[in-house]
């Protein structure tokens, strides 16, 4: 290759790189230019779905585009997350618990995407608590009393949980206390909530906003929450640490995730927009009423929270006896 030809190719490559960079900056500045899909990997009525719809209603006027919640339930959230990854759509975002990328690699031998590369943290949105709730016929008023009461009838108590982190937390408790309770798998947790309140099952473990509709005097009640702080809507309910089980503590907000290759500029823009709409007083009140606390931040702080939860989840996995990371052989 001659010197002139090599120089020409080098110059052409540099020009294309500059053009792509300029085009990317232009696209980021004008984003979104069409309706935005907010993919939620759970069905309607789930706590993540509720929070997503509240944020979508406020983001739409800010972005001057419709923001449509697209529910894709199935396989502990894997179906919806895969739909997001394979869409490769600049106008699709994922709204999900961090467990999609911290817990699922521990629970599933194979995941059809790379949770570290294909799902990029943008910003947190809300901080829930996982609640351990019992039905009205259970006498226990604390986690310790629940354990003592369940021990009297080994193999006869029934429990259900949202797949993923809530299920992992309760399995860890059962392992620690060598309790014999029967797990009931529900494709949708809504019937489990009704069965809890009708005393057909004894325990349900789920995000507090999912449990809220049946939490009332003479109905189902919370015994503990798994976050390091008490729940904003139920301040009288102790944390698992206060109840004597610090190993069950796990924190982590739900948040917005972007596609592989999303620019840092666009991540920062979306995070800033989320912080702006979080200033809406009505939003804060509605979230607090169902058991969510607002928790918006930067892409960096969200990524740090994910790493912190990953460490907590790995400790829970060790308690249960799961491999440290089933995805290592991918």
Helices and strands as residue ranges (DSSP letters): H 3-30, E 36-40, H 47-63, E 67-71, G 75-77, H 78-87, E 92-97, H 99-102, H 104-107, E 120-127, E 130-134, H 143-151, E 158-161, H 165-177, E 182-183, H 189-197, E 203-207, H 208-211, G 212-214, E 221-225, G 246-248, E 254-258, H 264-277, H 281-290, E 293-294, H 299-320, G 326-329
